[in-house]
């Protein structure tokens, strides 16, 4: 037998568990506390994880996006996570489609606070040794796990250029 709870019986329960508009719940503070929370969020630097998984062309687009972003918001925190063919731009001697070496780009962006993380699983599967990658890149065990960790535990937004 199914029990039915009428709307009239349910409303007092809902009212007892829902703070009144502007009351701020049991802690008080109301709208002012909420505005303060929003202001604090706006003041915190943006955190963005770029996912590079395709090729050096994607890496070149990513670098241009990051330069633009840093120009507009120098406080932004950026982590680039490279997996699969996307790691190629972090290998010594790699160049973009125009023949420009990536090492200068990575060095410049690192100096501006960008972190470059390279998938150790990809390196192992492709037989790439740690001494073959740019010194600015940090090896992580799994690029996909690192992306998830950055998003879920560190509050990074996800972008795949």
ABEGO torsion letter per residue (X at the ends): XBBBBBAAAAAAAAAAABBBBGAGEAAEGEAAAAAAAAAAAAABBBBBBBBBABBAAAAAAAAAAAAAAAAABAABBBBBBBBEAAAAAABBGBBBAAGBBAAAAAAAAAAAGBBBBBBAAAAAAAGBBAAABBAABBBBABAAAAAAAAAAAAGBBBBBX
